[in-house]
Amino acid sequence: MKTKSKSMPTLKSDAAAENFVASADLSKYDLSGFKPMKFEIEAKSAALNLRLPQSLLNAVKVRAKAKGIPYTRYVRMLLETDLAKPSA
């Protein structure tokens, strides 16, 4: 018989998250909605100035807002994702 999974609690700080992960039995929680995430550790030491049609920039900003991230990070994520694909 399948047991019902618990939903994840809302954690308000890194310390609370670390404490939860260290002490909780994560097999009891529904993690199906979680997606891998990439942490931005590398320093940003170069800049790119790019001219775009206003409509394209607006569309990028809307998509980034829907994902809950700044639009510049979204553009960087798109570049990284494309470059991670094997060359054709």
C-alpha positions in Angstrom: 0.0 0.0 0.0 1.4 3.4 -1.0 1.8 5.9 1.8 1.0 9.6 1.3 4.0 11.8 0.9 4.4 14.9 3.0 4.7 18.3 1.3 7.9 20.2 1.8 7.9 22.9 4.5 8.7 26.5 3.7 12.2 27.2 4.9 13.0 30.9 5.5 16.8 30.8 5.6 19.8 28.8 4.5 20.4 27.7 8.0 16.8 26.4 8.3 17.2 24.5 5.0 20.6 23.0 6.1 19.1 21.9 9.4 16.0 20.4 7.7 18.1 18.4 5.2 20.5 17.2 7.9 17.7 15.9 10.2 14.7 15.0 7.9 13.9 11.7 6.2 13.6 13.0 2.7 12.1 9.7 1.5 8.9 10.7 3.2 8.5 13.9 1.1 7.1 14.3 -2.4 10.1 15.7 -4.4 8.6 15.1 -7.8 8.1 18.8 -8.5 11.8 19.6 -7.8 14.0 20.4 -10.7 17.8 20.5 -10.8 19.3 23.9 -10.3 22.7 25.4 -11.2 24.3 27.7 -8.6 26.1 30.7 -10.0 29.5 30.4 -8.3 31.9 31.6 -11.0 32.7 35.3 -10.9 31.2 37.4 -13.7 34.3 39.1 -15.1 33.2 40.1 -18.6 30.3 42.2 -19.9 28.2 41.9 -23.1 26.4 44.9 -24.6 23.6 43.7 -26.9 21.1 45.7 -28.9 17.7 44.0 -29.3 14.3 45.0 -30.6 12.2 46.2 -27.6 9.6 43.5 -28.3 12.2 40.8 -27.8 13.6 42.3 -24.6 10.0 42.6 -23.3 9.4 38.9 -24.1 12.6 37.9 -22.3 11.7 40.0 -19.3 8.2 38.4 -19.2 9.6 34.8 -19.4 12.3 35.6 -16.8 9.6 37.0 -14.4 7.5 33.9 -14.9 10.6 31.8 -13.8 11.2 34.1 -10.9 14.7 35.2 -11.9 16.2 38.5 -13.2 16.2 38.8 -17.0 20.0 39.1 -17.2 20.3 35.8 -15.4 17.7 34.3 -17.7 19.7 35.3 -20.8 22.9 33.9 -19.3 21.0 30.7 -18.5 19.8 30.4 -22.2 23.4 30.9 -23.4 24.8 28.3 -21.0 22.0 25.8 -21.9 22.6 26.2 -25.6 26.4 25.9 -25.3 26.1 22.8 -23.1 24.4 21.0 -26.0 26.7 18.9 -28.3 27.8 20.7 -31.4 26.0 19.8 -34.5 
